[in-house]
Amino acid sequence: MSDRTSKPAPSGPRAARKREAIVHAARGLFLREGFGVGMDAIAAEAGVSKVTVYNHFGSKEALFTAVVAGALDEPLRTGTDDTGPDLARLADSDDLRAAFVAAAHAWVRAVRANDEVRALRALVAAELHRFPELGRAWREHGPAGHHPAVADALRTLADRGRLEIPDLEVAVIQLYSLLVFPQMVFDQYGTELSEDLTERLVRDGVDMFLRRYAPTKS
């Protein structure tokens, strides 16, 4: 179905609501039935037509990628007050390090506690041998596309001169590597990092990232 991807995705508030409904429906069905679930079933669950699903995503691989990326970034979009984890507010913070550490803590807690995110990661690993196109779709999407909340936040920080980020894709992967990947690796082996070690990793990880991308003093 990749030939449908050339058409621009619908935009606007109504389209955004439909997209959200499709992703929500697909997430539940993928978790229950695996990648083999039909697009007809996803469309019915979302309350839209199959044509609408393809207009938004182009292929099931693209939809699955959006589901996984959305789940990974979801904890970063849930802030409702000045201390929440929403990365979008980092550029407005008076104390960038403190705001970054708070967001990192919320992100890591969600990764450790979110059973759906854990299940989606397991699903990707389980389905790759049956559906190698998933790996190709993920690779072609690119790091910034996988993690839009992180990419958008870092792009805004760079645009406002609070960080200097010459390579956004590298920066996204580095931030994940410092904060999230250690939790995922230990979880993959059936254990988890201690609270004390997690705290040290978060604070040192944020410090390393901010030092690497600190603006050059003129």
N, C-alpha and C positions, 0 to 999 in steps of 0.2 A: 504493500500500500504506500510505499515511499513516494510514488509519483504524485501523491496528493499534497505533499509538503510544500510545493512551490507557491501555493496560494497563501497570501498573507492571512494570519489568524484574525478573527473578529476582535474589535476593540470597543472600548466604552464600558460604562457601568453595568449595563445589562449583560454584555458579553462576559464581563468579569464574574458576575454572579453565576452564569452558566458554566464557566470554566471551573469555578470553585466547586459547583455541584458535581461536575463530571469527575474531578479529581477525588472528591470525597467518596463518591460511589465506587470508583475504580479501586481506591485504597481498600475498602472493605471487601470487595469481591476478589481482588488479588490475594488478600490475606486468607480468605476462606477457600478459594478454589485454585490458586496459583495463576501463572501467566497464561495458561491455556484457556481461561475464561473468555467467552465471546464478546465482541464489541456490541452485539445486540443486547446482551444482558447488562452491560455497563450503561448503555444508553437508556434502557428501561429503568434501571435503578436510579439514574440521575434525572429522569423525567424529561429527556430530550430525545431527538431523533439520532439515528446513527450518523446521518450526514453532518449533524451539528458537532458530534464528537470528532469526526474526521476534519471538519473545518477548523476546529480548535487545535488539534494535535497532529493530524496527518497520518499517524500510524499508531498501532498499539505499543510499539517500542518507545515512541516518543511520549505516549501517555504514561507508560510505566516509569520512564525516567523522571517525568514530572512528579509522579506520586512519591518516588523515593527521595528526590531532591526536596520536595515540600515537607516531607516528614523530618528530614535532617535539619532543615532550617526553621521548622515550626516553633521551637522554643525561643528563637530569636525575634519572633514577631508578636509575642504575647504580652509585652509590657503595657501596663495600664497606668503607671504612675512614674514619678521621677526616678525611682530606684528599680524599675522593671528591667527585664533583659533585652528590650527592643534595641537592636544595634542601630536602627535608623536615627536614634537620638544622640549617638556618640559625638557627632560633629558639633552639637550644641552644648556639650557638657563643659563646665568650667574646669573640672579636674578630669582630664582625659584618662589618666591611668586608673583612677578610682572607678570611673564609669566602665572602663574596659574590664576591670577585674570583676565588677558586679555582674556584667553581662556574661563573662566567661563562667562564673560560678553557676549562674542559672542554666546556661547551655550544658555544662558538664553534668549537673544534677539531672537534667532532662534526659540526656543520653544514657545515664546510669539507670534511670527509673522507668523510661518509656518502653513498655513491652511491645508496642506496635512497631517502633523503630527497630527494636531488636529482631522482631519477626520478619520485617521487610529485608533486613540485611541477610538473614538466614535464607529467605526466599530467593534473593538474588543469587546467592551461592548455589542453591539447590537447582535453580532453573537454567543456569548458564550452559550446562552441558546439553540440555535439550533444545535451548533456544540461543545459539551463539550470536544471533542478531542483537540480543540485549547488550552484549559486550561492545559490539560495534556502535550501537546507538549511544551508549554511555560515553565511549571514547570521543565520538564526533561532537557530542554536546559540549565538551570542554569544561574545565573546573569552574569558571565563572558562571556557566549556565547551570551546573549542578547545584550551586550554592548561591542563588541570587541575593539572599538577604545579606550574606557576608560580602559578596562582591559589591553590592550597592553601597553598603556602609563604608567599605574601604575606598571606593571610588569617590564618595562624598568627602571623606576625610582628606583625600589627596586634592580634590578640587578646591577645598577651602584652605589648603596649605598647612594643615595640621600634621600630615604625614607626606613623605615623598615616596611614591610607589611606582617605580619604572615598569614593573612587570606584574600586572594584576593577577594573572593566572598563578604565577609562582607564589605571590603573597597569600592567595586564598589557600593553596595547598599547605604552605608553611604554617598558617594559623591553625588549620585543622590538625596538622601534625603535632603541634605544640600542645593543643588543648584537648582534642577529641580522640584522636587515633590511639593514644595509650589506653583509654578506657575501652575502646572497641577491641583492641588486641587482647587485653586481659579477659574481657568478657568472652571472647572467642574460645578461650581455654578454660572456661567454666569458673573463673574467679573474678575478683575485682580489686582495685587498688584501695589501700586504706584511706580513711578521711584525711589523715595527716599528710600522706604522700600526695594525695590529690590536691590539697591546699597548696603545697609547695610547688607542684607542677603548674597550677593555674597562675600563681603570682609570678614565678620565675618565667613562665611561658609568655605572659603579657609583657613583662619587662624586656625579655629578649626581642620580642616582636617590635615593641615601641622603640627600642634602641636601634634596631636594624633600619627602621623607616623614619627615624626622627628627621625633621627638616634640617637641611644644611644651613649652618649659621653663616651669614654673609659678613 
